[in-house]
Amino acid sequence: MGGLKSTIVLLVVAGGLGGYIYFVDADMAPSGVDAKPRVFVELSADSIEEIQIRNDSDETSRAQRVDEQWQVVEPNATEADAGVVGTVTSNLVSLEVQRVVDENPTDLAQYGLSPARIDVAYRLKDQQEFQHLLVGDKTPTGDDLFATRPGETRVFLISSFLDLIFNKTPFDLRDKAVLKFDRDRAETIEVAGGSTQIQLAKNGTGWRIVTPIAARTDYAAVEGLMTRLSSTHMQEVVEPEAGDLAAHGLDRPAMTATVTSGSSKATLLIGRADGGRFAKDSNRPAIFTVEESLLTDLAKDVSEYRNKDMFDARSFTANRIETHRSDETLVFEKSSDGEEIWRNAAGQNVDTATVEDLLTKLSNLRAQSFEATTHATLKMPAVTVTIRFDSDKTETVTFGRSAIDVFAGRADEPGSARVDTTMFEEAVKALDALK
């Protein structure tokens, strides 16, 4: 019994001592999750008005905030890459001292700080002087970088990943988009060069082909073209201020791409090849190079932008189907009272699932390829299908059958399309199920 009491007393004492140590350590520990001191105390990204970087190649670049937009002002005036500049400023704000390695160094050169390998500076609003961060070599382990600040004697460590953040060239800081336009307001897109002559026009929330044919578009293909034009980056700047356009084949470009919005027009000129392709935004002064694949992508045939679906209607949007085959006409219509009931021309109910199966198989019919002329089989069609959908829209597709191929034509589009024979036969079987 005495041993048990002694054990209990020892546990109480140990618990009290542990609690005391915990609370003392808690009082002594730095507040907050991040215990490492900041290099720049009370700095916010919004307060930075200007940044200046001298990189390890001794190139100096400077960017200023103008009307809440970043502009490169040195070595050449141009729009800045807001994402790159924002990364620099945000990392200056969050910059931490990993560890102080030398409080009073006698030789800064041993750290790569005399002179500093990289000099990153910022200027605040309403201030004239820049605040500098001097960055030196990597530590022997490569985990950190030596750094210091002018006016301070200490050398401290910052994380090595910051070398990629701060060691920027003038090209890194500039906006590298090959064409500047407001994507949300785009109304027309024109691509011209060689045998390519395509014009696309906004049509409600989608697009329509205007030249060289009038046809529906593949929405994803047009959006892909817009993305290609808006997100492709320059490879390098050849001339900050364009001189002789003819020297780069830009007086008679191999390809042009123009995006218009009202009276606003942005045109990308692509010239002769020299490693990459020389190019220029007609609204900006610089001549730059782009990858050869950009020209290849812009030179696509108009068929790449055509809607491959033979029907726009879907089983959940259709409300009337009319088919003609030889001397047989079938009509099915969905009740207008809000119920999902389909009836034939005689007013008799038909199986909803069977109708929806037919609609699904029809909507799955896609063009495998296009022909510029109407195929001969369509003059004596095997089946003609008219679907009303979205209350008041109507589309008619005619199908012709040769020995092994099936062709289709829409009343509102030129030429004809080759469709998958097996899928067409599946649609015919679904139609027969409704007879």
FIFITI-679236 format. One record per residue (C-alpha): x, y, z; residue number from 1. Coordinates in pm, 1 decimal, always signed. Each point is the difference from the previous one (the first is absolute). Layout:
% FIFITI-679236
node X:X	Y:Y	Z:Z	resi:NUM
...
% end
This chain:
% FIFITI-679236
node X:+0.0	Y:+0.0	Z:+0.0	resi:1
node X:+289.7	Y:+237.0	Z:+91.5	resi:2
node X:+162.0	Y:-66.0	Z:-338.4	resi:3
node X:-323.5	Y:+87.1	Z:-179.6	resi:4
node X:-27.8	Y:+332.0	Z:+188.9	resi:5
node X:+359.4	Y:+85.2	Z:-88.5	resi:6
node X:-66.3	Y:-71.0	Z:-364.9	resi:7
node X:-308.2	Y:+223.8	Z:-0.7	resi:8
node X:+193.0	Y:+282.2	Z:+167.4	resi:9
node X:+278.8	Y:-28.8	Z:-257.1	resi:10
node X:-251.7	Y:+10.5	Z:-286.8	resi:11
node X:-164.0	Y:+313.3	Z:+140.8	resi:12
node X:+337.2	Y:+170.8	Z:+43.2	resi:13
node X:+109.3	Y:-102.0	Z:-351.2	resi:14
node X:-329.2	Y:+124.8	Z:-147.4	resi:15
node X:+33.2	Y:+332.5	Z:+180.7	resi:16
node X:+359.2	Y:+41.1	Z:-115.2	resi:17
node X:-96.9	Y:-85.5	Z:-358.2	resi:18
node X:-280.9	Y:+254.9	Z:+7.3	resi:19
node X:+235.7	Y:+265.6	Z:+139.1	resi:20
node X:+255.6	Y:-65.6	Z:-275.1	resi:21
node X:-274.9	Y:+9.2	Z:-266.6	resi:22
node X:-134.9	Y:+337.9	Z:+107.9	resi:23
node X:+345.8	Y:+151.6	Z:+47.9	resi:24
node X:+106.1	Y:-118.1	Z:-346.6	resi:25
node X:-326.4	Y:+127.0	Z:-145.7	resi:26
node X:+63.8	Y:+344.5	Z:+147.5	resi:27
node X:+356.1	Y:+0.6	Z:-137.1	resi:28
node X:-87.6	Y:-132.3	Z:-347.8	resi:29
node X:-49.2	Y:+252.4	Z:-281.7	resi:30
node X:-362.8	Y:+80.7	Z:-75.9	resi:31
node X:-161.4	Y:-124.8	Z:-322.1	resi:32
node X:+62.7	Y:-306.2	Z:-207.9	resi:33
node X:+296.3	Y:+153.7	Z:-186.4	resi:34
node X:+283.0	Y:+51.3	Z:+247.1	resi:35
node X:+252.0	Y:+121.6	Z:-262.0	resi:36
node X:+49.7	Y:+376.2	Z:-28.2	resi:37
node X:-91.7	Y:+183.0	Z:-318.3	resi:38
node X:+269.8	Y:+176.3	Z:-198.2	resi:39
node X:-230.2	Y:+294.4	Z:-73.3	resi:40
node X:-222.3	Y:+72.4	Z:+296.9	resi:41
node X:-355.8	Y:+129.2	Z:-57.5	resi:42
node X:+35.2	Y:-5.8	Z:-377.2	resi:43
node X:-310.7	Y:-57.8	Z:-212.4	resi:44
node X:-14.6	Y:-73.6	Z:-371.7	resi:45
node X:-258.0	Y:+276.2	Z:-59.0	resi:46
node X:+240.6	Y:+261.4	Z:+134.9	resi:47
node X:+274.7	Y:-84.0	Z:-250.9	resi:48
node X:+4.3	Y:+257.2	Z:-278.8	resi:49
node X:+309.6	Y:-109.7	Z:-189.4	resi:50
node X:+244.2	Y:-291.1	Z:-17.9	resi:51
node X:+350.3	Y:-13.1	Z:-141.4	resi:52
node X:+204.6	Y:-312.1	Z:-67.6	resi:53
node X:+362.2	Y:-43.6	Z:-97.5	resi:54
node X:+43.4	Y:-366.5	Z:-83.9	resi:55
node X:+307.4	Y:-220.5	Z:+1.8	resi:56
node X:+72.4	Y:+97.2	Z:-363.7	resi:57
node X:+20.0	Y:+365.3	Z:+106.7	resi:58
node X:-321.5	Y:+87.7	Z:-185.3	resi:59
node X:-217.2	Y:+261.1	Z:+169.5	resi:60
node X:-375.6	Y:+20.2	Z:-38.5	resi:61
node X:-253.5	Y:+221.5	Z:+169.7	resi:62
node X:-378.4	Y:-12.9	Z:+21.9	resi:63
node X:-243.9	Y:+259.4	Z:+134.1	resi:64
node X:-361.6	Y:-13.8	Z:+107.1	resi:65
node X:-195.3	Y:+237.9	Z:-224.2	resi:66
node X:-375.2	Y:+37.0	Z:+64.9	resi:67
node X:+1.0	Y:-334.8	Z:+182.0	resi:68
node X:+167.0	Y:-167.6	Z:-298.5	resi:69
node X:+366.2	Y:-102.6	Z:-12.1	resi:70
node X:+214.5	Y:+144.5	Z:-280.0	resi:71
node X:+361.7	Y:-79.8	Z:-84.1	resi:72
node X:+186.5	Y:+329.7	Z:-31.5	resi:73
node X:+358.5	Y:-124.9	Z:-30.4	resi:74
node X:+172.4	Y:-102.1	Z:-221.6	resi:75
node X:-298.4	Y:+52.5	Z:-233.7	resi:76
node X:-349.0	Y:+127.2	Z:+65.5	resi:77
node X:-258.9	Y:-275.4	Z:-35.9	resi:78
node X:-280.5	Y:-168.9	Z:+189.8	resi:79
node X:+114.2	Y:-223.5	Z:+283.9	resi:80
node X:-87.5	Y:-359.3	Z:+74.5	resi:81
node X:-216.5	Y:+63.9	Z:+305.3	resi:82
node X:+37.3	Y:-359.4	Z:+117.5	resi:83
node X:+380.5	Y:+9.2	Z:-0.7	resi:84
node X:+16.9	Y:+343.4	Z:+165.2	resi:85
node X:-258.9	Y:-109.4	Z:+255.7	resi:86
node X:+209.1	Y:-305.9	Z:+85.3	resi:87
node X:+303.8	Y:+221.0	Z:+63.4	resi:88
node X:-189.6	Y:+244.9	Z:+223.7	resi:89
node X:-185.8	Y:-268.0	Z:+196.9	resi:90
node X:+325.4	Y:-183.7	Z:+71.6	resi:91
node X:+164.2	Y:+322.3	Z:+115.2	resi:92
node X:-289.4	Y:+46.4	Z:+242.5	resi:93
node X:+21.9	Y:-354.8	Z:+139.9	resi:94
node X:+380.4	Y:-23.5	Z:-8.8	resi:95
node X:+139.6	Y:-168.9	Z:+313.1	resi:96
node X:+340.3	Y:-13.9	Z:+162.8	resi:97
node X:+67.7	Y:-372.0	Z:+19.3	resi:98
node X:+307.3	Y:+52.0	Z:+218.8	resi:99
node X:+268.7	Y:+261.6	Z:+65.6	resi:100
node X:+338.7	Y:-146.1	Z:-97.4	resi:101
node X:+229.1	Y:+295.4	Z:+68.4	resi:102
node X:-78.2	Y:+302.2	Z:+216.7	resi:103
node X:+314.3	Y:+194.4	Z:-97.5	resi:104
node X:+152.2	Y:-136.7	Z:-320.3	resi:105
node X:+348.9	Y:+114.1	Z:-90.7	resi:106
node X:-15.7	Y:-123.7	Z:-356.7	resi:107
node X:-335.3	Y:+13.9	Z:-185.5	resi:108
node X:+160.6	Y:-142.2	Z:-312.2	resi:109
node X:+7.1	Y:-347.9	Z:+152.8	resi:110
node X:-380.4	Y:+10.3	Z:-1.6	resi:111
node X:-29.8	Y:+134.7	Z:-356.2	resi:112
node X:-105.5	Y:+338.8	Z:+139.1	resi:113
node X:+289.4	Y:+223.5	Z:-105.9	resi:114
node X:-138.4	Y:+85.2	Z:-242.7	resi:115
node X:-334.6	Y:-167.0	Z:+50.9	resi:116
node X:-93.3	Y:-253.7	Z:-263.1	resi:117
node X:-362.3	Y:+129.0	Z:-9.9	resi:118
node X:-142.0	Y:+331.6	Z:+119.5	resi:119
node X:-377.9	Y:+13.1	Z:+51.8	resi:120
node X:-146.5	Y:+333.5	Z:+103.8	resi:121
node X:-340.7	Y:+155.1	Z:+56.8	resi:122
node X:-132.5	Y:+352.0	Z:+52.1	resi:123
node X:-309.9	Y:+83.1	Z:+198.1	resi:124
node X:-263.7	Y:+255.5	Z:-87.6	resi:125
node X:+99.9	Y:+359.2	Z:+82.8	resi:126
node X:+362.6	Y:-105.4	Z:+56.6	resi:127
node X:+306.2	Y:+79.3	Z:-208.5	resi:128
node X:+247.3	Y:-258.1	Z:+124.3	resi:129
node X:+8.3	Y:-368.9	Z:-88.5	resi:130
node X:+30.2	Y:-270.5	Z:+263.7	resi:131
node X:+244.6	Y:-268.2	Z:-113.2	resi:132
node X:+48.8	Y:-369.9	Z:+50.4	resi:133
node X:+346.1	Y:-119.7	Z:-100.2	resi:134
node X:+14.4	Y:-368.1	Z:-93.3	resi:135
node X:+322.7	Y:-198.2	Z:-20.9	resi:136
node X:+103.8	Y:-358.0	Z:-61.9	resi:137
node X:-170.4	Y:-319.8	Z:+104.8	resi:138
node X:+118.2	Y:-171.2	Z:+314.3	resi:139
node X:+220.0	Y:-311.5	Z:-45.3	resi:140
node X:-306.0	Y:-222.0	Z:+51.4	resi:141
node X:-200.1	Y:+200.0	Z:-253.7	resi:142
node X:-297.9	Y:+35.4	Z:+234.7	resi:143
node X:+32.6	Y:+374.3	Z:+59.0	resi:144
node X:+142.2	Y:+323.5	Z:-139.3	resi:145
node X:+223.3	Y:+247.8	Z:+177.3	resi:146
node X:-156.6	Y:+345.9	Z:+22.3	resi:147
node X:+36.1	Y:+335.2	Z:+168.9	resi:148
node X:-139.5	Y:+352.0	Z:-12.2	resi:149
node X:+192.6	Y:+324.8	Z:-55.6	resi:150
node X:+71.1	Y:+165.2	Z:+333.6	resi:151
node X:-15.9	Y:-329.4	Z:+188.6	resi:152
node X:+310.3	Y:-191.0	Z:+108.8	resi:153
node X:-156.6	Y:-342.1	Z:+30.6	resi:154
node X:-11.4	Y:-270.0	Z:-266.8	resi:155
node X:-304.9	Y:-223.9	Z:+14.0	resi:156
node X:-152.4	Y:-285.9	Z:-193.4	resi:157
node X:-312.4	Y:-0.3	Z:-220.3	resi:158
node X:-152.9	Y:-302.7	Z:-173.3	resi:159
node X:+173.5	Y:-110.5	Z:-320.0	resi:160
node X:-323.1	Y:-14.0	Z:-205.8	resi:161
node X:+1.3	Y:+380.9	Z:+9.1	resi:162
node X:+284.3	Y:-1.4	Z:-250.2	resi:163
node X:-258.9	Y:-81.5	Z:-269.1	resi:164
node X:-236.7	Y:+265.6	Z:+134.1	resi:165
node X:+242.8	Y:+292.6	Z:+21.5	resi:166
node X:+253.3	Y:-74.0	Z:-274.9	resi:167
node X:-215.4	Y:+145.6	Z:-278.1	resi:168
node X:+98.3	Y:+129.6	Z:-341.6	resi:169
node X:-167.2	Y:+297.7	Z:-168.3	resi:170
node X:-175.5	Y:-250.7	Z:-226.5	resi:171
node X:-135.4	Y:-185.9	Z:+305.7	resi:172
node X:-168.2	Y:+315.4	Z:+130.4	resi:173
node X:-169.2	Y:+106.1	Z:-323.8	resi:174
node X:-340.0	Y:-112.9	Z:-122.8	resi:175
node X:+80.9	Y:-278.0	Z:-244.7	resi:176
node X:-345.0	Y:-47.9	Z:-156.8	resi:177
node X:+31.2	Y:+1.9	Z:-378.7	resi:178
node X:-336.3	Y:+171.3	Z:-50.9	resi:179
node X:-187.0	Y:+233.0	Z:+235.4	resi:180
node X:-379.4	Y:+0.3	Z:-20.6	resi:181
node X:-305.0	Y:-20.4	Z:+224.0	resi:182
node X:-108.5	Y:-359.5	Z:-40.2	resi:183
node X:-343.0	Y:+53.4	Z:+158.7	resi:184
node X:-87.0	Y:+274.8	Z:-248.4	resi:185
node X:+128.9	Y:-167.5	Z:-316.0	resi:186
node X:-250.2	Y:+15.5	Z:-288.1	resi:187
node X:+190.3	Y:-135.5	Z:-298.6	resi:188
node X:+314.7	Y:-204.4	Z:-64.5	resi:189
node X:+172.5	Y:-3.4	Z:-337.5	resi:190
node X:+290.1	Y:-224.1	Z:-97.9	resi:191
node X:+162.7	Y:+57.9	Z:-338.6	resi:192
node X:+310.3	Y:-131.5	Z:-172.9	resi:193
node X:+81.0	Y:-238.1	Z:-284.5	resi:194
node X:-305.8	Y:-212.0	Z:-72.9	resi:195
node X:-156.8	Y:+89.7	Z:+335.2	resi:196
node X:-272.7	Y:+264.2	Z:+2.4	resi:197
node X:-233.3	Y:-43.3	Z:+295.3	resi:198
node X:-236.1	Y:+244.2	Z:+168.6	resi:199
node X:-194.1	Y:-86.5	Z:+313.9	resi:200
node X:-269.9	Y:+222.2	Z:+149.0	resi:201
node X:-162.2	Y:+4.5	Z:+342.4	resi:202
node X:-351.3	Y:-142.2	Z:-11.2	resi:203
node X:-177.0	Y:+45.8	Z:+332.0	resi:204
node X:+201.6	Y:-191.1	Z:+256.3	resi:205
node X:+173.6	Y:-203.5	Z:-270.3	resi:206
node X:+169.7	Y:+50.9	Z:-334.6	resi:207
node X:-77.4	Y:-54.3	Z:-367.5	resi:208
node X:+223.7	Y:-47.3	Z:-304.3	resi:209
node X:-49.3	Y:+285.5	Z:-247.1	resi:210
node X:+285.9	Y:-62.7	Z:-248.5	resi:211
node X:+69.0	Y:-206.1	Z:-209.0	resi:212
node X:-334.9	Y:-166.9	Z:+72.5	resi:213
node X:-298.2	Y:+73.1	Z:+220.7	resi:214
node X:-16.8	Y:-273.3	Z:+262.3	resi:215
node X:-28.1	Y:-78.0	Z:+368.6	resi:216
node X:+317.3	Y:-12.3	Z:+205.2	resi:217
node X:+151.2	Y:-239.6	Z:+246.7	resi:218
node X:-7.6	Y:+220.7	Z:+310.1	resi:219
node X:+301.4	Y:-171.7	Z:+155.7	resi:220
node X:+206.1	Y:+45.0	Z:-318.9	resi:221
node X:-68.4	Y:+374.4	Z:-13.5	resi:222
node X:+73.6	Y:+37.8	Z:+369.8	resi:223
node X:+322.3	Y:-190.7	Z:-61.6	resi:224
node X:+94.1	Y:+251.5	Z:-269.5	resi:225
node X:-77.1	Y:+288.5	Z:+236.7	resi:226
node X:+212.0	Y:-160.4	Z:+270.9	resi:227
node X:+286.0	Y:-55.9	Z:-244.2	resi:228
node X:-1.1	Y:+366.1	Z:-100.6	resi:229
node X:-40.2	Y:+137.9	Z:+351.7	resi:230
node X:+236.3	Y:-229.0	Z:+192.2	resi:231
node X:+288.5	Y:-65.3	Z:-240.4	resi:232
node X:+319.3	Y:+167.3	Z:+118.5	resi:233
node X:+285.3	Y:+161.9	Z:-188.5	resi:234
node X:+318.7	Y:-202.7	Z:-18.9	resi:235
node X:+220.1	Y:+308.7	Z:+1.4	resi:236
node X:-12.5	Y:+366.9	Z:-93.3	resi:237
node X:+201.7	Y:+72.7	Z:-314.4	resi:238
node X:-61.2	Y:+374.8	Z:-20.9	resi:239
node X:-166.7	Y:+195.7	Z:+283.4	resi:240
node X:-90.1	Y:+268.2	Z:-254.3	resi:241
node X:-86.8	Y:-136.4	Z:-343.7	resi:242
node X:+227.6	Y:+118.8	Z:-277.7	resi:243
node X:-13.3	Y:-155.0	Z:-345.0	resi:244
node X:-300.3	Y:-234.6	Z:-17.2	resi:245
node X:+116.6	Y:-137.5	Z:-334.3	resi:246
node X:+322.4	Y:-129.1	Z:+157.1	resi:247
node X:-210.9	Y:-240.3	Z:+205.0	resi:248
node X:-259.8	Y:-83.6	Z:-264.3	resi:249
node X:-265.7	Y:+200.9	Z:+182.8	resi:250
node X:-80.2	Y:+238.9	Z:-285.0	resi:251
node X:-157.7	Y:-296.3	Z:-181.2	resi:252
node X:-71.2	Y:-239.5	Z:+286.0	resi:253
node X:-34.4	Y:-372.9	Z:-49.8	resi:254
node X:-300.8	Y:+3.6	Z:+231.6	resi:255
node X:-216.4	Y:+254.2	Z:+180.1	resi:256
node X:-251.9	Y:-48.8	Z:+279.6	resi:257
node X:-236.8	Y:+286.4	Z:+81.4	resi:258
node X:-242.5	Y:+31.5	Z:+290.2	resi:259
node X:-251.8	Y:+285.9	Z:-10.2	resi:260
node X:-231.4	Y:+143.7	Z:+262.0	resi:261
node X:-204.3	Y:+295.7	Z:-122.5	resi:262
node X:+247.4	Y:+253.0	Z:-136.1	resi:263
node X:+290.3	Y:-169.2	Z:+179.5	resi:264
node X:+222.4	Y:-228.0	Z:-205.7	resi:265
node X:+306.7	Y:-206.8	Z:+96.6	resi:266
node X:+203.4	Y:-171.2	Z:-271.1	resi:267
node X:+284.5	Y:-245.5	Z:+38.5	resi:268
node X:+243.6	Y:-0.7	Z:-290.7	resi:269
node X:+215.7	Y:-309.6	Z:-52.3	resi:270
node X:+296.2	Y:+40.4	Z:-233.2	resi:271
node X:+289.9	Y:-206.4	Z:-126.6	resi:272
node X:+164.9	Y:-286.3	Z:+183.1	resi:273
node X:+339.3	Y:+26.9	Z:+168.5	resi:274
node X:+13.1	Y:-262.8	Z:+271.6	resi:275
node X:-338.3	Y:+118.8	Z:+117.3	resi:276
node X:-235.9	Y:+226.4	Z:-192.2	resi:277
node X:+28.1	Y:+377.0	Z:+10.5	resi:278
node X:-325.0	Y:+154.4	Z:+117.9	resi:279
node X:-156.1	Y:+327.8	Z:+110.7	resi:280
node X:-316.7	Y:+126.3	Z:+161.1	resi:281
node X:-107.7	Y:+280.8	Z:-233.5	resi:282
node X:-91.9	Y:+218.0	Z:+299.4	resi:283
node X:+335.6	Y:-34.0	Z:+180.4	resi:284
node X:+350.5	Y:+99.2	Z:-108.6	resi:285
node X:+203.9	Y:-314.2	Z:+71.1	resi:286
node X:+101.2	Y:-267.2	Z:-249.7	resi:287
node X:+36.8	Y:-339.9	Z:+162.2	resi:288
node X:+16.7	Y:-367.8	Z:-85.8	resi:289
node X:-262.1	Y:-269.5	Z:+48.4	resi:290
node X:+14.5	Y:-376.4	Z:-32.4	resi:291
node X:-52.4	Y:-147.6	Z:-346.5	resi:292
node X:-294.2	Y:-204.4	Z:+128.8	resi:293
node X:-205.3	Y:+318.9	Z:+40.1	resi:294
node X:+1.5	Y:+45.5	Z:-377.3	resi:295
node X:-93.9	Y:-366.3	Z:-44.0	resi:296
node X:-292.3	Y:+32.6	Z:+240.8	resi:297
node X:-130.8	Y:+314.4	Z:-168.3	resi:298
node X:+20.2	Y:-162.9	Z:-345.0	resi:299
node X:-266.5	Y:-259.4	Z:+87.8	resi:300
node X:-267.9	Y:-77.5	Z:-256.0	resi:301
node X:-343.5	Y:+149.7	Z:+58.4	resi:302
node X:-134.9	Y:-351.6	Z:+62.3	resi:303
node X:+191.9	Y:+1.8	Z:+331.4	resi:304
node X:-236.0	Y:+271.2	Z:+123.7	resi:305
node X:-323.1	Y:-158.5	Z:-125.0	resi:306
node X:-250.0	Y:-154.8	Z:+236.2	resi:307
node X:+25.4	Y:-375.7	Z:-54.6	resi:308
node X:-340.0	Y:-77.1	Z:+158.7	resi:309
node X:-261.3	Y:-52.1	Z:-268.4	resi:310
node X:-270.0	Y:+105.3	Z:+246.7	resi:311
node X:+1.0	Y:+280.9	Z:+255.9	resi:312
node X:-309.6	Y:-151.1	Z:+164.1	resi:313
node X:+32.3	Y:-232.7	Z:+298.4	resi:314
node X:-247.1	Y:-244.4	Z:+151.9	resi:315
node X:-77.3	Y:+245.0	Z:+282.5	resi:316
node X:-49.7	Y:+303.1	Z:-230.7	resi:317
node X:-197.4	Y:-158.3	Z:-286.8	resi:318
node X:-378.4	Y:+27.9	Z:-10.0	resi:319
node X:-87.0	Y:-121.1	Z:-352.2	resi:320
node X:+146.2	Y:-251.4	Z:-247.7	resi:321
node X:-104.9	Y:-50.0	Z:-359.8	resi:322
node X:+162.2	Y:-266.1	Z:-220.5	resi:323
node X:-41.5	Y:-78.5	Z:-370.1	resi:324
node X:+112.1	Y:-331.9	Z:-146.0	resi:325
node X:-113.4	Y:-109.5	Z:-346.0	resi:326
node X:-376.4	Y:+61.8	Z:+14.7	resi:327
node X:-17.2	Y:-23.9	Z:+379.2	resi:328
node X:-31.4	Y:+301.8	Z:+228.9	resi:329
node X:+9.0	Y:-27.4	Z:+377.6	resi:330
node X:-72.6	Y:+285.5	Z:+241.2	resi:331
node X:+50.2	Y:-0.9	Z:+377.0	resi:332
node X:-71.5	Y:+296.0	Z:+224.3	resi:333
node X:+46.5	Y:+61.0	Z:+369.3	resi:334
node X:-304.3	Y:+116.4	Z:+194.5	resi:335
node X:-2.5	Y:+374.9	Z:+68.5	resi:336
node X:-150.6	Y:-30.1	Z:+348.5	resi:337
node X:+336.4	Y:-52.1	Z:+166.9	resi:338
node X:-30.1	Y:-379.7	Z:+20.3	resi:339
node X:+269.2	Y:-218.3	Z:-157.5	resi:340
node X:-248.9	Y:-173.5	Z:-233.4	resi:341
node X:+64.0	Y:-60.2	Z:-369.6	resi:342
node X:-283.4	Y:-63.4	Z:-247.7	resi:343
node X:-6.9	Y:-102.7	Z:-364.4	resi:344
node X:-188.3	Y:+177.1	Z:-279.5	resi:345
node X:-315.9	Y:-186.5	Z:+95.3	resi:346
node X:+18.0	Y:+136.6	Z:+354.7	resi:347
node X:+95.4	Y:-334.8	Z:+151.0	resi:348
node X:+254.4	Y:-17.5	Z:+279.9	resi:349
node X:+333.0	Y:-154.6	Z:-92.9	resi:350
node X:+269.0	Y:-132.8	Z:+228.9	resi:351
node X:+207.7	Y:+297.1	Z:+127.3	resi:352
node X:+313.5	Y:-206.6	Z:+48.1	resi:353
node X:-14.9	Y:-121.4	Z:-361.9	resi:354
node X:-36.8	Y:+356.6	Z:-129.8	resi:355
node X:+289.6	Y:+120.6	Z:+215.1	resi:356
node X:+212.1	Y:-291.2	Z:-121.5	resi:357
node X:-59.1	Y:+113.7	Z:-359.5	resi:358
node X:+84.3	Y:+360.4	Z:+89.9	resi:359
node X:+316.7	Y:-108.7	Z:+177.6	resi:360
node X:+116.0	Y:-204.2	Z:-297.3	resi:361
node X:-76.0	Y:+287.1	Z:-238.8	resi:362
node X:+187.8	Y:+251.2	Z:+217.5	resi:363
node X:+300.1	Y:-235.1	Z:+5.1	resi:364
node X:+37.4	Y:+16.8	Z:-378.3	resi:365
node X:+312.6	Y:+202.9	Z:-77.8	resi:366
node X:+183.3	Y:+97.8	Z:-314.7	resi:367
node X:+316.9	Y:-201.0	Z:-55.4	resi:368
node X:+95.2	Y:+224.6	Z:-291.1	resi:369
node X:-154.4	Y:+269.0	Z:-219.6	resi:370
node X:-43.4	Y:+34.3	Z:-374.7	resi:371
node X:-35.9	Y:+337.2	Z:-170.6	resi:372
node X:-282.2	Y:-121.0	Z:-228.3	resi:373
node X:-326.4	Y:-176.5	Z:+68.0	resi:374
node X:+53.8	Y:-372.9	Z:-39.4	resi:375
node X:-201.5	Y:-168.9	Z:-274.3	resi:376
node X:-170.5	Y:-236.7	Z:+247.9	resi:377
node X:-175.2	Y:+294.2	Z:+163.0	resi:378
node X:-202.7	Y:+67.2	Z:-314.9	resi:379
node X:-196.0	Y:-316.8	Z:+78.4	resi:380
node X:+31.4	Y:-14.3	Z:+380.0	resi:381
node X:-43.9	Y:-312.2	Z:+204.5	resi:382
node X:-136.6	Y:+195.1	Z:+299.1	resi:383
node X:-81.8	Y:+363.7	Z:+72.2	resi:384
node X:-37.9	Y:+106.6	Z:+362.4	resi:385
node X:-141.8	Y:+328.9	Z:+127.0	resi:386
node X:+21.3	Y:+77.8	Z:+372.1	resi:387
node X:-155.3	Y:+292.4	Z:+185.6	resi:388
node X:+176.8	Y:+87.4	Z:+322.8	resi:389
node X:+31.0	Y:+278.9	Z:+257.5	resi:390
node X:-365.7	Y:+83.6	Z:-69.7	resi:391
node X:+43.7	Y:+172.6	Z:-337.4	resi:392
node X:+325.9	Y:-114.1	Z:-165.6	resi:393
node X:-17.6	Y:-243.1	Z:-290.2	resi:394
node X:+272.0	Y:-192.5	Z:-184.7	resi:395
node X:-16.8	Y:-240.7	Z:-292.4	resi:396
node X:+263.6	Y:-259.0	Z:-88.4	resi:397
node X:-11.1	Y:-220.8	Z:-307.0	resi:398
node X:+181.9	Y:-333.8	Z:-18.1	resi:399
node X:+111.7	Y:-180.6	Z:-316.3	resi:400
node X:+133.8	Y:-351.8	Z:-25.6	resi:401
node X:+254.6	Y:-143.0	Z:-243.9	resi:402
node X:+125.1	Y:-357.8	Z:-0.5	resi:403
node X:+219.7	Y:+47.2	Z:+307.9	resi:404
node X:-23.1	Y:+366.7	Z:+100.1	resi:405
node X:-258.0	Y:+229.8	Z:+149.3	resi:406
node X:-9.1	Y:+371.0	Z:-79.5	resi:407
node X:-196.9	Y:+275.1	Z:+168.6	resi:408
node X:-93.2	Y:+354.5	Z:-85.2	resi:409
node X:-159.4	Y:+279.6	Z:+198.2	resi:410
node X:-245.9	Y:+240.6	Z:-158.9	resi:411
node X:+186.6	Y:+298.7	Z:+148.1	resi:412
node X:+356.5	Y:-102.2	Z:-96.0	resi:413
node X:+177.9	Y:-57.2	Z:-332.2	resi:414
node X:+154.6	Y:-325.4	Z:-117.2	resi:415
node X:-36.9	Y:-329.0	Z:+178.8	resi:416
node X:+154.6	Y:-210.8	Z:+271.7	resi:417
node X:+104.9	Y:-362.0	Z:+27.0	resi:418
node X:-141.0	Y:-164.8	Z:+315.6	resi:419
node X:+67.1	Y:-331.0	Z:+168.8	resi:420
node X:-198.6	Y:-274.4	Z:-173.5	resi:421
node X:-49.3	Y:-215.2	Z:+308.7	resi:422
node X:-131.7	Y:+289.4	Z:+208.3	resi:423
node X:-240.7	Y:+95.5	Z:-280.3	resi:424
node X:-132.0	Y:-357.1	Z:-14.1	resi:425
node X:-52.3	Y:+8.8	Z:+377.5	resi:426
node X:-208.1	Y:+317.1	Z:-42.4	resi:427
node X:-210.6	Y:-167.3	Z:-273.3	resi:428
node X:-63.1	Y:-297.7	Z:+231.2	resi:429
node X:-114.4	Y:+239.7	Z:+272.0	resi:430
node X:-236.6	Y:+163.0	Z:-250.2	resi:431
node X:-139.0	Y:-338.8	Z:-102.7	resi:432
node X:-75.2	Y:-71.2	Z:+366.8	resi:433
node X:-250.9	Y:+286.3	Z:-5.7	resi:434
node X:-195.7	Y:-121.0	Z:-302.5	resi:435
% end
